[in-house]
Amino acid sequence: MSHDLSQATLAATLGYSNYYLGKIERGHANITCDVMSAISSYFQMSIGQFWTFAEALPRKSPSGR
């Protein structure tokens, strides 16, 4: 799924900081139900669909490589 959307644009649209969304993306912060709901709604999917999509993404190794 490609939406050509920057993290900063998504953060501003949803009312969250780019810093916070970046921490979630890097695995340095846990996503809350509110954020998960906001992101899934933005992409017009249920939280279940969002979760299924996220689970299918390639995993990074613990060292970040």
C-alpha positions in Angstrom: 0.0 0.0 0.0 1.6 3.2 -1.1 0.0 6.6 -0.4 3.0 8.8 -1.0 2.4 10.3 2.4 5.1 11.6 4.6 5.2 10.8 8.3 5.1 14.5 9.1 2.0 15.0 7.0 0.2 12.1 8.6 1.2 13.3 12.1 0.0 16.8 11.4 -3.3 15.5 9.9 -4.0 13.2 12.9 -2.8 15.7 15.5 0.2 13.8 16.8 3.8 14.8 16.7 6.1 13.6 14.1 8.5 12.8 16.9 6.0 10.5 18.5 5.0 8.7 15.3 8.7 8.2 14.5 9.3 6.6 17.9 6.4 4.2 17.2 7.8 3.4 13.7 11.3 2.7 15.1 9.9 0.5 17.9 10.9 3.0 20.7 7.3 3.6 21.8 4.2 1.5 21.9 1.2 2.5 19.8 -1.9 3.3 21.8 -5.4 2.2 20.8 -6.3 5.9 20.1 -3.4 6.3 17.6 -4.1 2.9 16.0 -7.7 3.9 15.6 -6.8 7.3 14.1 -4.3 5.8 11.6 -6.6 3.0 10.5 -9.5 5.4 10.1 -7.3 7.7 8.0 -6.6 4.8 5.6 -10.3 3.7 5.8 -9.7 0.4 7.3 -10.7 -1.3 10.5 -8.2 -1.8 13.3 -8.2 -5.5 12.5 -7.3 -4.7 8.9 -4.6 -2.3 10.1 -3.2 -4.9 12.4 -3.2 -7.6 9.7 -1.4 -5.2 7.3 1.2 -4.3 9.9 1.8 -8.0 10.8 2.6 -8.7 7.1 5.3 -6.0 6.9 8.9 -7.2 6.9 10.6 -7.2 10.3 13.8 -5.5 11.1 16.4 -7.3 13.1 16.9 -6.3 16.8 20.1 -4.5 15.8 18.1 -2.3 13.3 19.6 -3.8 10.2 
